[in-house]
């Protein structure tokens, strides 16, 4: 193994009689290997002159001494010693000479095969302590913590980088068990090196074995059944490449240093689970005590939510129609652009099993009106996607298009691939395109001009999205109507009120350094675009829209559409709970309470697709079976709620349908206007996809359900 500096951390308390022999034996063992090392003694306020003696021999050995600052006890001395260490290899050693320092070189060599190497004590003679140690290892180690190692060993060797993977919060009794248990959970292997455990050279332990055993078992139970949070893995070099997270005994390579608190690696924190369980318990209690009152409160809350969403939609639609807030780049602006001064742009295109549309995408990139010597297009191909890799090589793309293989690792998601591409991007600006995209040829130039017009607080420019196959079938017509409403009216309306904007999954433009400063994408969020939009806003950065469109393929197959929609909804649910961990990031001022915007756009619209079918069933039942259930249903709606609900049902739904028509008209798709009457059936399909999303969120939260492209080519 490549050897670097070794830090030997030795906690001491009244070890004057031992440290002379110990330092000489350590020096002899480590110097023999010609390793650079340091001896770090952390003294717990000894009264026998230990610290004075160590200070007197500093010129003879590479030795540092520190007097304990924190809590009393060996465990906390070791933790303090870690803070002082400068080595890449850490050795933790008791000072009582029961562990032979001569074993350390062999144990260090063992790091070639193991994450940690532990000295496994072999007692010289049968004794009560040997029997007790065996019982410890079996009951406490193997049965309780599943540690097949000497978890009380006073000699351990490991790489310091491991400390960035686990969070140590030990008690005095459980430092060793805590360290080894968390390391094993993080995926590290533990190697054992047998040593002859010697009689203590001097002094004696003052621990009562019965008290110690009881304390170990209680602390072990707490450790065993306490949840272990994910731990970020930070690369040693100045890059995010190969950064990741340890969680549930797995090593996820995400290529981002984004902290786990801002990631969907855990959808719900314990505090959020407690809140939800408490809320459910309160609702169930109310239901048991008075089921009618519980349902009345529930239906009243739903009506108020729907009415609030209706008012909010009216606001942003009017704002969009009246203000025209997007940045407009004219033909004159393009003609006056100095081409020789254009910056380099990197295009990131993640692909997986995209053989059908790869040729189309290469053609679209080649058609871009931008100097090709200032364009870097990275085809981000998964390492095991042999089919797409072969097609890419066979097509022989032009020199500005590069094939970049994404290493095979978990999670298998688009944002993980984007983070890998970001680490290899050379452009001053970065844009994301999907495999089936055909952007307008002047889009890159427009984006550069738009960036020149905005302030440094604008981190992202979003082009509009629409489809090049809107008339393929009824599904593509409805999908196109939805996109026209969202990108031509809803997003521009949100921009006009300075609200957080959920980004589209493609055609996002960034300054590369800005994107790195916000640590790229959350590799665990399957709707990484909306998540990034929310994160930008909370960090006081803005997203702007400009007048260019990227055309995509509208999903023409119902099964394929459901797969795509379910993973979008799953991502919205992930984003909702992740960003509720710090909700006040949305509150800029009392005049702009965008926490409400977030709740309505991300939370409300997602929740509505779950609720809609039940409300429709209730409404149909009221009219069809009114003599039987009419009185009961009416009793759930007191007069104010009834009229509010009736207004939302009749007028609100008409307004929603009219909004779809406006979206089609704004885009110029007049032939699609009449299909807006079929939108309620489209909402029903969304509800089916939503329940599928919930199932996947529970059983495979990071699973990226593949959307197949190229169906328009099979017409």
N, C-alpha and C positions, 0 to 999 in steps of 0.2 A: 504494500500500500504506500501511497505517496505520504511521507511523514512531514508533519509540520510541528509547531510548538506544542509541548505537553505541559498542562497545568495539573499539579498534584495538590489537592485540597485536603488539609489535615485539620480537623477540629481538635482543640486541646482544652483540658481542664485538669490542672495539677498533674502534668505529665513530665515534670522536670527530669525524673529518673529515666525516662524512655527516649526523649527527643534527641539526645546526643547520638545514641546508637542508631536511631531511626534515620537521621539526616545522613549519616555516613553510609548506611546501607543503601539508601535511595540514590545517593550520588554515585555510588559504585555501580549500581544496576543500570541506571539511565545513561551514565557517561560511557559505559562499555559499548552501548549501541550508537554512540555519537549523536544523540538526539539533543535538540535544544529543549530545555525544560525550565520550569519555575516551581518552587515549593511555596505554597501559600498556607500559612498557619493562621487560623482564626481562634483566638484564645478567649475562653468564656470566663474572664476575670479570675485567673488562677491566683492562688495565695502561696504557692511554693517556689516562686521565682522562674516559672516556665518562660514567660515572655521576656524576662531580662536575659536569660541565657540565650534564647533564640536571637535576640538583638545583638548579642556579643559575637555571634558567628556569621553575621550577614556577609562579611567580606570573604568568607571561605566558601559559601554556597550561594547559588542564585535564589535567594530566600526573601520572602516578604512576610511581615507580621502585621496582624490587625487585631485590635481588641473588639470583642463582640459589642454590637450596637443595639441589636433587637432583643427578641425574646430569649429566655434562657433555654439551653438544651442543644444537643449535638445537631439535630435536624436543622435548626435555624442557623447554626454556625456554617453548615454546608451550603445553605442557600445564600448566605452572605459571601461565602468564598467564591461562589459562581459569579457574583457581580464583579469581583476583583480579578477574575481570571482573564488572561490574554491568549491562552492556548486554543488550538483547534481540537485537541484531544484532552478530555477531562478524566482525571483519576481521583476517586474519592477514597480516602484511606484513614482508618482509625489509627490513633497514635499509640495504642497499647502493646504493639509488637506481637499481637496474636495472629496477624496476617503478614506473611513474609513479603517484604518489598521486592525480593528477587523474582516473584511471580509476575510482576507488572509488565516487563517486556513481552513475555509470551502472550499475556492477555491483550496487549495492544495489537499484536499481530493478528489476534483473533477477530479484530474489527473488519478484516477482509471478508469475513463470512457472516458476522452477526452485527446487529445494531448495538447491543450491549453485551459485555462479557462480565460475568459475576464470579467472584471467588466462592467456590462451593466447599463449605467447611467439612473436613473429615476429622472427627475427634480421635485422639490417640488411644484412649481407654474407655471402656464402657462406664458410663456415669449417669447420674440423674439428669445432668444438663444435656447429655447426648440424647437421652430418651425424650426429654422435653423438646429439644430441637426437632427431632423426628416427628413428634406429634404436631408441633407448629407447622412444619412443612406440609404435612398431609392434610390436616383439618383446615388450617387457616389459609395455606397457600393453594393447594390443589382443589379442595372442595369448595372453599369460599370464593377465592379470587382466580381460580384456574391458572395458577402460577406454578409451573413445574421447575422451580428454582429456589435457591436459598435467599428468600426475600428479606432476611435480616442480616445479610452479609455486609461487613464493614469495608469491603474492597470491591469497587466497581470501576469499569472503564467504558467510556462512550464518547462519541463525537459531540462537540458542543452544539452543533447545528440542531441536534435533537431537541434542545430546549426551546426552539422556535416552533416546535410541533406539538408540544404538550404544555399544559399549565399546571404547575405544582402548587397545591394548596394543602400541605401536609399538616398533621398534628405532630407533636414530639414523638409519639409512639409509632406513627405510620409513614415516616418519610420514605423508607426503603420500599415498603409494599406499595405506597402511593405512586412512587416513581416507576417501578417495574410494571405495575398494573396499567397505568396510563400509557406507557410506552408500548406495551403489548397490544392494547386496544387501538393504538395509532398505527399498528402494522409492523412494529419492529420485532425482530427475533432476539431471543435471549440465549447466549451461550454460557456454558458452565465450565469453569476451570478448577479442578480439584486441588485443594491445598491441605496441608497438615495444620489444623487449628491448634495453636500452641497455648500453653498456660500463660495467663496475663503476667507480663514481666514485673510490674509493680502496681501498687494501688489495688482498689477493688471496686466493683460496681455496687451501687446502693439501691438497685432495683429489686423489689420483692417479686419473685417469679409468679406468684398467684395473681398479684395486682397487675403485673405486666401482661399475663395471659388474658385476663378479663378485658383490659384496656385494648389489647390487640384485636380481640374478637369483636368488640363493640365498634371500634373504629373501622375494622374491615367490613362489617355489615353496612355501615354508612357508606363506605367507599363503593362496595359492590352494587348497591341499589340506588346510588345517586347517578343521575344522567351525566354523561360526559359530553361537553359541548364540542363542536368542531374546532379544529385548531389550524390557523393559517400556516402554510409553509412558505417562507420567504427565501428566494434564491440569494446566494451570497454575492453575486455580481450585480451591477447596476442595471437591471433589466427585470421585466416581469415574466420573461420566458421561463417556463418550467416551475413557476410558482404554483401553489395549489393549496389543498385543504386535506387534512387527515380527519376522517369521520367514519364511525362504525367499522373500524379495522380496515378501511380502504383508503388508498392514497389517490385522491382526485387531482389531476393535473389540469389547472384552469388557465394558466398563463396570465393571471391577473393577481395583483396583491390586494384586491378589494376585500375589506374586512368581512368576516363571516356575519357580523351584525347587519350588514347591508346586503346580504346574499340570501337567496332562496334555498341554500343548502339545507336549512331547517325552515320549513314554512311557518311553523308556529313556535315561538319561544314559550318557555314554561309559564311566564307571566300571562301571555296571551291565552294559553290553554286554561289556566286558572280562571281568567276572566270569562271565557266562553262557557266553561263548565259551571261557573257560578251563575251566569245568566240563564243557562238551560235549567239549572236547579230551581232558580226563582220562578221561571215560567212554568215548570212542572208543578211546583208547589201551588202557584196560583190556579193552575188548571185543576189540580186535585181538590182544592178548596172551593173553587167556583169556576167550572169549566166554561160557562157561558161568558163570564167576565173576561177570562183569558182570551177567548176567541174574539170578543169585541175589541179588546186592546190590540190584538194582532191585526185584524182587518182594518181598523182605524189607522194604524201605523202604516200599513201598506198603501192605503188611499192617499195619505198625506205625502208619502214618498213619491208616488206616481204624479201627484199634482205638482210637487216641487220640481220633479224632473221635467214636466211639461213646461212650466214657467221658465226654467233654465234653458231649455231648448229654444223656446220662443225668443229669449234674450239673445242667444248667440247667433241664431239664424238672422234676426233683424240686424245685429251688429255686422254680420258678414255681408249682408246685402247692401247696407248703407255706407260702410266705411271702406270697403275694398282694401284690406290691410296688408296684403302680401307685397313683397318687393317686386316691382315691375322693371325688368330689363328690356329696353327697346331695341329695335333693329339698328337704330343710330348708335346706341351704346356699343353694340357688337362691332359695327363698322369702324368705330373710333378706337377700338381696343388695340393696344400695341402688343402684337403677338410675341415679339422678342423678349418682352418683360414678363411673360406668363410664368407662374411658378410650376414646379413639378407636382403632379397629382398621382396618388396611388389608388387604384381601384381594387377593393377586396371583394372577391366573389367566392363564397363557400359553395361547394358542389358535393353532392353525394348521390350516386346512381343517376347521373344526368346525361347519359349518353345521347338521349333523343334530342336535347336542345343545345348541346355544347357547340355544335357548328353554328347555330343561330346566334348564340351569345358572342362567339368570336367575331362573327360578321358585324354584330351590333357595336362591338368595341372598335373594330376597324373603321367603322363609319363615323365615329366621333370626330367632330371638327375641332381637333386639338393637336398641337404639335406632338408627333409620336415620340420624339426624343425627350419630351417632358412628361411622358405618360408611362406609368408602371402598372400593369394589370397583373394581379396575382390570382391565379386559379388555385383555390385552396381545396385540394383533393385529399380525401381521407386515405390513409396509408393502405388500408385493406380494400379499397374500392378499385379493384383491378380493371373492371370493365371501363369505367370512365377514364382511368389513367391511360389505358391502351388507346381509347378513342382520341384523347387529347394529344398523345404523341403522334398518332397517325395523321391527324389534321395538320400537323406542323404549323403551329400558330406563329405569327410574326414576332420579331425579336422583343417588342415591348410587352408581349404577353408571356408571363413566366408560369411554369408549373411548380407549385410549392406543396409538398406533401405534409399533411398534418399528422404528427405522431399518434399512433393508436393508443388512446388512454380514455379513462372515464373523466367526466361525463361526455357522452357522444352527442354534442349539441352544436348548433350553428354559432352561438356566441363564443364557445371555446375555440372554434376554428378562426373566428374573427380576431380573437386575442392573439392567436399564433401569427396570423397575418400582420397584425399591427406591429408585432415585434420585428418583422422583416420589412416593414414599409420604409421607403426612402423619400417619399414625397413630402412636401411642406403641407399639403392637404390630403385628406383621405375621404373616399366615398365608398359606400357599400352598394353593390348590386346583387340581385339574385340571378340564378342561372337562366331564367326565362325572360329576363328584362330586355327591353329595347328602349333606351332613353332617347329623348330628342337629341339630335346630333349636336346642337349648340349648348347642351345643358351644362357642360363643364365650364365653358366660357361665362355663361350666365352666373354660375355659382361664384366664380372668382370676382366678377363685377359686384355681385350682391355682397360678398364679404367686405369689399372696399367701402361699402355704404353703411355698414353697421359698426357698432362699437365692439370693444374687446369683450364685453359681457355676453355677446352672442357667440355661443360655442358651437351651435349646430344650425345648418340650413337644410330645410326639408323641401324637396321637390314634391309635386303632386303625383299621385299614382292613379292609373286607370287601366283599362284592358283593351287589347287589340282584337279580341274575339267576342264582343258583346252579344252578337246575334247568333251564336252557335246553337243554343237551346234556351229553354225557359230559365233554367238555373243560372246560366251565364248572364241573362238579361237582368235577373233580380240581383245578382252579385254586382253587376255593373252599376245598377241604380244605388245600391248601398255604398259602393266606393265613391260614386259621384257626390252623394250627399256628404259623406265623411270628409273627403279631401277638399272638395270645392266649397263647402259651406260650414261644416262643424269645426274643422281645424282652423280655418281662417277666423271664425267667430271666437274661438278660444284665444287665438293670437291677439285679437282686437281688444280683449279685456285683460291681457297680460297674464293669462292663466297657464298652468302647466300643460304641456302638449305631449300626449302619447305619440312617440315617433312611429312612422311607418317602418316596416322591416327592411326597406331598401331606399336608395336615393337620399341617404343622410350624408351631408358633407360636414367635415370637421377640419380644423387645423390639427395636424398630427400631434403636436405637443400638448394641445388642449385635451385631446382624447386620452393621451397618456396620463395627464395630470389628474383626470377623474377615474383612472385605473380601468379604462376599457369597459367591457361588458361583464355582467354577471353570468358566468358559464352555466349556472344551475337554473336560470329562469328561461322557460321555453317561449316567453314573449319578451325577449331581451330589449326590444325596441321601446315598448311602453315603459318598461322599468327604467331604461336609461333616460327617457324624457322626464320622468318624475325625479330622478336623481339630479339631473341638471338643474331643474327648477329649485330643488331644496338647497343646492349649493350656490344659489343666487346667480345662475347662468341662464341665458335665454335661448329659445329656439325661434327662428324666423322662417317664414315661408317665402318662396319666390316663384315666378311664373314660368315654370317648366314642368313637363310631365314625363314620367317614365311609364311605358306601357308594359303590362304583364299579361300573363295568361289567366283568364277567368276559369275557375274550376268548372268543368262541364260534366263531371261524374259525381253522382250523389254520394257514393261511398268515399270517394277521394275528398270531396268537399267536407264531409263529416269529420274525417281524420284531421284535415287542416283546421277546421273551426274548433274542434275539441282541444287541440293543443294551444290555440290562441286563448280560449277561455281559461284553460288551466294556467296559462301564463298571467292572465289578468288577476286570477285568484291569488297566485303567488305574489304578484306585485302589490296587491291590496294589503295583504298581511305584512309583507316586508316593510312597506312604507308607513304602516300604522305604528311601527315600533318607535318612530320619532315623528309624530303627527304635526308638531308645531313647526317643522321645517316648511310647511306649506303656508304658514301664516306670516305674510310680509307686513301687513298693517291691518288696522280695523276696517279700512276702506277696501281692502282686498283680501277677504278671508277665504283664501283658495283651498283651505282644508275642506270646505263645503264643495268646491269644484271637484276636488279629488274624490270625495265620497260619492258624488253624483255620476262623474264620468267613468271612474274605474269601478267603484263599488255598486252604485245604483243600477247602471246598465247591465252589469254582470248578474246582479241579484234578480233583475226583472225577467231574464230568460229562464230562471228557475221557477218563478212565481206564475208567469203567464198561463201555462196550461191549467193550473189549479183554478185560477180566476175564471178562465173560459169555461171550464167544466161547471163551476158554480153558477155562472151566468146562464149557460144553456139549461142547466137543471132548474133554475128559477122559472124560466119561461115554459119549459116542457112539462115539468112536474110541479107547477105552482100550487095546485090544490094540496099537494102532499108536503112539500118542503118550503113553499113560498114564505109562510109566516116565520119559520125558523130562520131562514136567510135574512129576512127583513129585520129580525131582532138583533142581528149583529151590527146593523148600521143605524145608529141614532141619526136624527134628521140632518144635522149639519154634515156629517160624514156621508150620508146617503146622497145628498145633492152634490157634494164635492165629487163623490165617486161617479155619479151619473154624468156630470160634466166631463170628467176625465175619460170615461168610457166612450161617450158619443163624440163630443167636440175634440177631445184630446187625440183620439185615434184618427179622426179625420185630418187633424193638423199634422200628425205624424205621416200619414199617407201623402198629404200635400207636400211635406218636406222632401219626400222621395221624388215627387214630380219636379220640384224646384231644382233638386240636384241634377236630374236628367236634363232639364231645360238649360241649366247653367253650363253644362258640358256640351249641349247641342245635340243630345240624343233624344230627339223628339219622338222617334218611333218606340222608345222604351217607356214613355210616360204612362201609357195605358196598362202596362204590366205592374205598375205600383199598386193596383188593386189586389194583386196576389201576394203582397208583402206579408199579411198575417200568416199565410202558410209558410213563408220563409222564416218568420219568427218561430213557428212551431218546430221547424228543422233545427233552429238554433237551440231550442230547449232540449231536444234529444242529444245534441252534441254537448250541451252543458253537463248533463248528468253523466255522460261518458267521461267528461273531463274530471268530474269529482272522483269517479272510480279510479282513473289513472293517477290522480293526485295522491290517493291513499296507497295504491299498490306500487306505482313506479313514477314518482314525482318528477324525475329528470329525463324521462323517456321522451325523445323527440320523434313524434310520429311522422314518418316520411310522407310528404306530399308529392305525388307523381306529376311530372310536367311533360309537356309535349302531346297532350291529348288533342290539342287543336290541329296537330299535324296528321291525325288519323281520320279526319273528316271524310 
